[in-house]
Amino acid sequence: MKKALITNAYLITMDANRRTLSGGEVLIGDDKILEVGHDLPRDDAEVLDARGGIVMPGLVDNHRHMWQTNLRAMLADWSLHEYMRGIRFSISPVLTAEDIGDADYIGALEALNAGVTTVFDYSHSVNSPDHATAAAEALIESGIRAVYGYGLVQAPVSHPAFTSVEDRIKDAHRLYDEVLPSGETLVTMGMALSEVGLIPWTDSMKELRASQEMGVPVSIHNNIFFGSTVSQGVRPMHEAGLLHEAQTHVHCTTCTADEFKMLADAGCSVVSTPDTEIGMGMGHPVFAEAKAAGVRSVVGCDIITLNGGDIVSQLRVGLQDARVRINDQYNARNEMPLTLEPRSMDALAWGTINGAEALGMGSKIGSLEPGKQADVLVMSVDGPNMWPLMEEPGTVIFHTHPQDIETVFIAGKKVKENGRLVGIDYAAARRRAEASRDRILAAAHDRTGVVLPPPESMSLLSLEKTAVENMAR
């Protein structure tokens, strides 16, 4: 058995007791964690001295559109309306399978570099079977642990490869059977559903039932657009008996208290993506509302066309937004809060064990416990932003950056060491990203003459009448 022993660390275990250890050790054997504690047997283990740094479980991103990676920051000043007509309805239709594969590969490298060892890839630009295969194979190539969320969403392509929801479901089964057949591999199958209202409700029910029958993690954008019929899906799904525990509902910023209770009663999870929600007019992240209703909260980076792939930055923004919304209630009474909620440890849970549980992987990853897969981060204290180290969970949330992540293990294998991704040709990967960016932009210009079509083109506003008709039951 190949062993590695991490020593001299502040351990944040994220176990059920949220135990932390000063000067702690983690013993890894092959792909699993063997022991966590002090004075562990060294035997024939490779010793990795953490030099007084931080060791914690790998981070879990429950909602990221990897296919948008190679248009980084394009949406820095776009609203959600602009995103829908510019990315979803204009750029998505021109993407080739090669574009999707390149974006997923580069996006996975970015995630690994930032300590994200597991990601749910919400791949809602599957314009052909080749697109789905390219994305899944790119994730496998990268070495990341991922759930590939096969997107059933239809982009407005000129000559669609799929002409019905049945065609898409059939191809999802093809990918599941031929490319991602085993639940024991690092990359496994998931489903990413169409927003309720974009398609007839009868087709939405077909997607929901098919995804449930497959028995894989399911994700759907839900209750996200203010003033629109599109995506207001929690209540109709509840009324149809189609909510279930394998589902993660994305954003949920328009949910009522009753709708949060529906999600809680069904055992669903809710993923918040603070940068997009706060910045694009979607309202506030719903960590507080989810907690009040008893719904599991998880976190995602969402669209790399807007923000970066560092999940800790999302935890930081989400935690502070949740606090200020609570504190506003005190301030409105001309008072100050005596304590702060939520806590830093709560935020760490959103991005580790909660995320693992939402994906049905809580017994496998998400915490440092014997028997679990060895998805482990070692954070260095070499940078001045870490001097002096305070052994507090808040150090991770408020003071660390991706460059502080020195070593990353996935299933006991080092994918980052000494601050560099292992086995990656950085120059070649960068050229791959730049070539993909140039192809996509050229194709978008050839199709419409602009990257962002004018407001009168296809948009949420123009689709409202259709959405109302789709939801007539």
ZIRA-V520552 format. One record per helix or strand of 3 or more residues. SS is the DSSP state (H for helix, E for strand). FROM is the first residue (numbers start at 1). LEN is the number of residues. If there is no record, write none. Layout:
[[SS;FROM;LEN] [SS;FROM;LEN]]
This chain:
[[E;3;10] [E;20;10] [E;32;6] [E;46;4] [E;54;4] [E;59;7] [H;66;6] [H;80;15] [H;97;17] [E;116;8] [H;129;14] [E;145;7] [H;165;14] [E;187;6] [H;201;14] [E;217;6] [H;234;6] [E;247;5] [H;257;10] [E;269;4] [H;274;6] [H;287;7] [E;296;4] [H;311;22] [H;344;7] [H;353;6] [E;376;4] [H;384;3] [H;393;7] [H;402;3] [E;405;6] [E;413;5] [H;426;23] [H;460;11]]
